[in-house]
Amino acid sequence: MKKLRQFDALVIEEFVKEQFHQPSHSQNYYEIVYIFTGSGRHHLNNNVVDYRANDWFLISPEDTHYLEIKRKTHFGVIKFTDSYFSERRSLMPNALLKFQPEMMMRNKAFKEMRLNMDNLSQINLLRTIKTLIDSKDSKEVLSSPFIFYQVLSLFALFQQQWGDLNTPYTWDNDKQALISFIHQHIYEPEKIQVKHLSQTFNISQNYFGKYFKNNYGISFREYIDNYRIKLIEGRVVAGLTLRQIADEFGFTDESHLSNYFKKRTTTTFRTYKKDHSS
């Protein structure tokens, strides 16, 4: 598999493509991709996510990916290496030293579905991306503190939207922290049991079900099943086998997974794959 390499600590690009110019590949840098216009599918690791205008996604060096463009797409891309932030720690405000952009880029919870923001955050994200693209040809792109803070502000938006997954959980944490934790550990069934979540978030085990329904408008079990099925559907479209999917999500065997899928979607894997193939 092809591996792309970047030696500059920061590269900012803007381009329009009708067909993506790279096959499935990995890379030695991190990448924030913003979709100005267009639509298609993003194949990331074992997942497939549809994209459209104003979507964004995060790619880290451990990932393999490629883009299947359905409609001509206008991209904005911010690419940086490990050294970009590590060499500029002294510029980071003290309040942000606890959160590492590189760790956020690696978080699996950010990669499994379309990432949505509230309207104000989306406006700020678009404004920041445009500011960075306007600066892409500057000779000071690597040395400018202004550009560094613009890049850093992107991660502040990501953190604000999804919650800081690295901070201790208390009763007063943002509700999104619980959802983020579930997304992060969906592949580890023991960590999304009510007993474990109750202890982690300091919520009474007996009250947890009611707490979840009151705050999210859906039962805990229904939310887990819906999210897991959405991820499994992406794996099916991506061409993974039943054995591969069962192993990834902790099912005992293919039969267990097949019954789980059919019970919740009223269709078989074979039929679903046939109906959703490109």
C-alpha positions in Angstrom: 0.0 0.0 0.0 1.2 3.5 -0.9 2.4 5.7 2.0 2.5 9.4 1.5 5.3 11.4 3.3 5.5 15.0 4.3 8.6 16.7 5.6 7.3 20.2 6.2 5.7 20.6 9.7 2.6 22.3 8.2 1.1 22.3 4.8 -2.2 24.0 3.9 -3.9 23.2 0.6 -7.0 23.9 -1.4 -8.1 22.0 -4.5 -11.1 20.8 -6.5 -11.4 17.3 -7.8 -13.8 15.3 -9.9 -11.9 12.1 -9.2 -9.6 11.6 -6.2 -6.0 11.6 -7.1 -4.7 9.0 -4.6 -5.5 5.3 -4.2 -6.0 3.8 -0.7 -3.0 4.9 1.3 -1.5 5.7 4.6 0.7 8.8 5.5 3.2 10.0 8.0 1.2 13.2 8.9 -2.1 14.3 10.4 -4.8 15.7 8.2 -7.9 17.8 8.7 -10.1 17.8 5.6 -13.0 20.3 5.1 -15.5 19.8 2.3 -16.6 23.2 0.9 -18.8 21.7 -1.8 -19.4 18.3 -3.3 -20.4 14.8 -2.1 -19.1 11.3 -2.0 -17.8 8.6 0.3 -14.8 8.6 2.6 -13.3 5.1 3.1 -11.3 5.2 6.4 -9.8 2.0 7.8 -12.8 -0.4 7.9 -15.5 2.2 7.7 -17.3 4.1 5.0 -18.9 7.5 5.7 -20.9 9.5 3.2 -19.8 13.2 3.0 -21.3 16.4 1.7 -20.8 20.1 1.8 -19.6 21.5 5.2 -18.5 18.1 6.5 -15.0 17.6 8.0 -13.0 14.6 9.0 -9.7 13.8 10.8 -7.0 11.5 9.6 -3.9 10.3 11.5 -0.7 8.4 10.5 -2.2 5.0 11.7 -5.1 5.3 9.2 -5.6 4.1 5.7 -8.1 5.9 3.5 -9.3 7.1 0.1 -12.1 9.2 -1.2 -14.8 8.1 -3.6 -16.0 11.3 -5.2 -19.6 11.3 -6.4 -19.9 15.0 -7.2 -17.0 17.4 -7.9 -15.6 18.3 -4.6 -13.9 21.4 -3.3 -11.5 20.5 -0.5 -9.7 22.5 2.2 -6.8 20.5 3.8 -4.6 21.2 6.8 -1.7 18.8 7.2 0.8 18.7 10.0 3.5 16.4 11.4 4.2 15.5 15.0 6.8 18.2 15.3 4.3 21.0 14.5 2.8 21.0 18.0 5.7 19.5 19.9 8.0 22.3 18.9 5.5 25.0 19.8 4.4 23.9 23.3 5.6 27.1 24.7 3.0 29.0 22.6 0.1 27.0 23.9 -2.1 28.6 26.6 -1.8 26.9 30.0 -5.4 26.0 29.9 -4.9 23.9 26.8 -1.7 22.1 27.8 -3.8 19.2 29.1 -5.2 18.4 25.7 -3.0 17.2 22.9 -4.2 17.7 19.3 -2.3 14.6 18.2 -4.3 12.4 20.6 -7.6 13.9 19.4 -6.6 13.1 15.8 -6.0 9.5 16.8 -9.3 9.0 18.7 -11.4 6.4 17.1 -14.6 8.1 18.2 -13.9 10.9 15.7 -13.7 8.6 12.7 -16.8 6.5 12.7 -19.5 8.8 11.4 -20.2 12.2 10.0 -19.1 14.8 12.5 -21.7 17.5 13.1 -21.4 20.8 14.9 -23.9 23.3 16.2 -24.5 26.3 13.8 -22.2 28.8 15.6 -19.3 26.3 15.8 -19.8 25.4 12.2 -19.6 29.1 11.2 -16.4 29.5 13.3 -14.9 26.4 11.8 -15.5 27.6 8.2 -14.2 31.1 9.0 -11.0 29.6 10.5 -10.5 27.2 7.6 -10.8 30.1 5.1 -8.4 32.2 7.1 -5.8 29.4 7.0 -6.3 28.8 3.3 -5.8 32.5 2.7 -2.5 32.2 4.5 -1.3 29.1 2.7 1.2 30.8 0.5 2.7 33.0 3.2 6.5 32.7 3.7 5.8 32.7 7.4 3.3 29.9 7.4 5.6 27.7 9.6 6.8 30.5 11.9 3.7 32.6 12.3 2.1 32.5 15.8 -1.1 33.8 14.2 -1.3 30.8 12.0 -0.4 28.4 14.9 -3.3 29.9 17.0 -5.7 29.5 14.0 -4.8 25.8 13.8 -5.0 25.4 17.6 -8.5 27.1 17.5 -9.7 24.2 15.3 -8.9 21.8 18.0 -10.6 24.0 20.6 -13.8 23.7 18.4 -13.4 19.9 18.2 -12.9 19.7 21.9 -15.9 21.9 22.7 -18.1 19.9 20.4 -17.2 16.4 21.6 -16.1 16.9 25.1 -12.6 16.4 26.5 -12.2 12.6 26.6 -9.0 12.8 28.8 -10.5 14.6 31.8 -11.9 12.9 34.9 -15.7 12.4 34.7 -18.0 13.9 37.4 -21.7 14.3 37.7 -21.5 17.8 36.3 -19.6 16.9 33.1 -21.1 17.9 29.8 -23.6 15.2 28.7 -21.5 14.8 25.5 -18.7 13.2 27.6 -20.8 10.1 28.3 -21.7 9.7 24.6 -18.1 10.3 23.6 -17.0 7.6 26.0 -19.5 5.2 24.6 -18.3 5.9 21.0 -14.7 5.5 22.1 -15.2 2.1 23.7 -18.0 0.6 21.5 -15.5 -2.2 20.6 -15.0 -3.1 24.2 -18.3 -4.4 25.5 -17.2 -4.7 29.1 -16.5 -0.9 29.2 -20.0 0.0 28.0 -21.9 -2.1 30.5 -24.1 -0.1 32.9 -22.0 -1.2 35.9 -18.8 0.2 34.4 -20.4 3.4 33.1 -22.1 4.0 36.4 -18.8 3.8 38.3 -16.9 5.9 35.6 -19.5 8.7 35.6 -20.5 8.6 39.3 -24.1 7.8 38.5 -26.1 5.3 40.6 -26.4 2.0 38.7 -30.1 1.8 39.6 -30.7 5.3 38.3 -28.6 5.1 35.2 -31.3 3.9 32.8 -33.6 6.7 33.8 -30.8 9.3 33.7 -29.9 8.3 30.2 -33.5 8.3 28.9 -34.1 11.7 30.5 -31.0 13.3 29.1 -30.9 11.7 25.6 -34.5 10.9 24.8 -33.8 7.3 24.1 -33.1 4.2 26.2 -29.5 3.3 26.8 -29.8 -0.2 25.2 -31.5 1.3 22.1 -28.8 3.9 21.7 -26.0 1.3 21.9 -27.8 -1.0 19.4 -28.5 1.9 17.0 -24.9 3.1 17.1 -23.4 -0.3 16.8 -25.6 -1.2 13.9 -24.6 2.0 12.1 -20.9 1.1 12.4 -21.5 -2.5 11.3 -23.4 -1.3 8.3 -20.4 0.7 7.3 -18.2 -2.3 7.7 -20.5 -4.3 5.4 -20.4 -1.7 2.7 -16.6 -1.6 3.0 -16.5 -5.3 2.2 -15.4 -6.8 5.5 -16.4 -10.4 6.2 -18.7 -11.5 9.0 -15.7 -13.0 10.8 -13.8 -9.7 10.7 -16.8 -7.7 11.9 -17.6 -10.2 14.7 -14.0 -10.1 15.9 -13.9 -6.3 15.9 -17.1 -5.8 17.8 -16.6 -8.6 20.3 -19.3 -11.1 19.1 -18.7 -14.7 20.0 -19.0 -15.9 16.3 -20.5 -15.1 12.9 -23.9 -16.6 13.9 -24.2 -14.4 16.9 -23.4 -11.3 14.8 -25.8 -12.4 12.0 -28.7 -12.9 14.4 -28.0 -9.6 16.1 -27.9 -7.8 12.7 -31.1 -9.4 11.4 -33.1 -8.9 14.6 -32.3 -5.1 14.5 -32.5 -4.4 10.8 -35.0 -7.0 9.7 -32.6 -7.9 6.8 -29.7 -10.2 6.3 -26.0 -9.2 5.7 -26.2 -10.5 2.1 -29.3 -8.5 1.3 -28.0 -5.3 3.0 -24.7 -5.5 1.1 -26.4 -6.1 -2.2 -28.8 -3.1 -1.7 -26.0 -0.7 -0.7 -23.2 -1.7 -3.0 -21.9 1.2 -5.2 
